[in-house]
């Protein structure tokens, strides 16, 4: 399992991917891993999902992406929640 510091780095990479995707495409475009450079970067989603605590994986990882997309949290707070080192608010679960 990743450390909080590793997960924090992944969250920062994910944020950069979303910004780049929106900048290049005008809106966030969902691409598959085999669709060029942006597709390759989209693999970050699977890496994050594969390394969160089991309780967040239920409901097809909805809670995972609520945490990652919550910009009121710092990347450190997000990472700690994803790894079970910090309590996740009930409204996210």
N, C-alpha and C positions, 0 to 999 in steps of 0.2 A: 504494500500500500504506500501511497505517496505521503510525504510529509506535508504539513500545512504550507511550508515555503514553496514546495513543488507545485501544489495545487494553486497557490497564489500566482505563480508564474503562468500556469495554464490559463487562469482567468484573465490575466493581462493580455496573453496572446489571443484569446477568444475575443476580447474587447477590440483589439487591433484588427482582427479579421473582420468583425462586423463593420467597423469604421471603413476599412478598405473596400469591402463588398459594397457598402452603400455609396461610397465616393465613386467607385468605378461604374456601378450599375444604376445609380440614381435612387435606388430603393434596395432593401435587403433582398437578395435573390437566393433562394435555396438551390444548392447544387449538390450533385452526388460526388463521392470521392474520386470518381474516374473522369470528372469533367474539368480537365486542365488544372491550372495553378490554384484558382479559388477552390476547386473541388478538393485538391490535396490539402489545403489549409482547413477545409471543413472537417477533416478527420479529427480535429481537436475535440469535436463534440463527443465522439465515441471514447476518446481517452479520458475525458472528464467523467462521463457516465460510468465507465468501467472501474473507476477508482473512488467512488463515493461509498458511504456506508450503506448497508443493505436496506435499511428502513426508508431511504430516500428513493430507492429504485422502483418501489411499487407505483402503480398508476403510470407506467411508461415514463418515468423520470420527470413528471410534471413539476414536482417540488424542486428538483435539481435546477431546472431552468428558471423557476421563479426566483430562486436564490441568486443564480448567476446574473439574471436580468435586473435585479433590485439594486439600482445605483445609489440608494440611500445607505447602502453598506459598503464598507471598504473591501478591496480584494482580500485582505487578511481575514476580515470577519466572514466573508463568503466562503473562503477556503476552510476555515475552522468549522463552519456549519456543515459543509459538504463532507468533511471527514469525521463528524461526530464529536468534535472537540468544543463545540459551543452549541447551546440550545437553539433549536430552530423555532421561531414563533409559530404558534398553532395555526394562524391564518395561512401559512405557507403549506402546511401539511394538509 
